[in-house]
Amino acid sequence: MNVRRLIPATAVAGAVALGLVTLSACGGSSSAADKGTDGKLDVVASFYPMQYLAEQIGGGHVAVNTLTKPGVEPHDLELKPKQIGELGKADVILYLKGIQPAVDEAIAQAGVKNTIDAATLTTLEAHGTEAGEGHDHGHEGEESHEGEESHDDHGSEAGTDPHIWLDPVKYAEVAKGVGTALEKADPAHAADYQANTAALVEKLGALDTAFEKGLKNTETRTFITTHSAFGYLAERYHLEQEGISGMDPESEPSPARIKELQDIAKADKVTTVFFETLASDKTAKTLAADTGLKTDVLDPLEGITDQSKGDDYIEVMRANLAALQKALGAK
């Protein structure tokens, strides 16, 4: 994810102010009792992983609007006054603090009662440039890691990695919290939310089992990626993630880092350099050409597009599993 493309909070101050005028005109935040004429709970999701949870758990009782449209890199998102105004009219807002500072700022000022920060529903951890290295991530999410380079320095806690949805186990924990929040926002349909949450958790459990079994025996445990988004996944399945340029998939790695990765690739029998669908593959292809490696896609699932290897979270994650199995030499 590109640090340089992040929209600082101050850049949206004017838009937020204009949006708040719209909010006041609409009478402020709404509640579940003020649902639209279709009777559905109006849910605003910040980007795809939150959208998927809302749709799967909410089912037919929710109408989900996503701030980040397909094909837009989440950190490129610039909120329009109309979008900020719609935030204040939502029954529920579901977001992940630390991914989109512009969204965080607008949501903080929207004043919607039922606002769910997914980052509070599981334990966040610190992952550096080489996120899986040594698997030494025993710090609690609440602990501040001063001096560490965090995910764009915008993690929910200092030094924490927000990519929790790429670990099916942590994503299931978040799903349970979202289900509980929807029950509170719309008690009349609590039983359905409970059933839908249980069904989703079961699917995520099956996905976790597939990863665990599929990556149990491999020729190498190391993978190289332009986007260091897979720290939780690497730790969960005992892999080693080596990021080319840390959290920014399009920044140019230093000559020293290139040399280091060449040595790692040789020593650990790495076969593949992974890149993502929403960012340039230039860096990955350059490194691969220099080291004689292949390239492939490992999707951080920040959005679903026509280039995605699947139509939803589960399908794309299974495509990621297949790509990892091939690259790591699964037996």
Secondary structure, 3 states (H helix, E strand, C coil): CCHHHCCCHHHHHHHHHHHHHHHHHCCCCCCHHHCCCCCCEEEEECCHHHHHHHHHHHHHHEEEEECCCCCCCHHHCCCCHHHHHHHHCCCEEEECCCCCHHHHHHHHHHCCCEEEEHHHCCCCECCCCCCCHHHCCCCCCCCCCCCCCCCCCCCCCCCCECCHHHCHHHHHHHHHHHHHHHHHHCHHHHHHHHHHHHHHHHHHHHHHHHHHHHCCCECCCEEEECCCCCHHHHHHCCCEEEECCCCCCCCCCCHHHHHHHHHHHHHCCCCEEEECCCCCCHHHHHHHHHHCCEEEECCCCCCCCCCCCCCCHHHHHHHHHHHHHHHHCEC
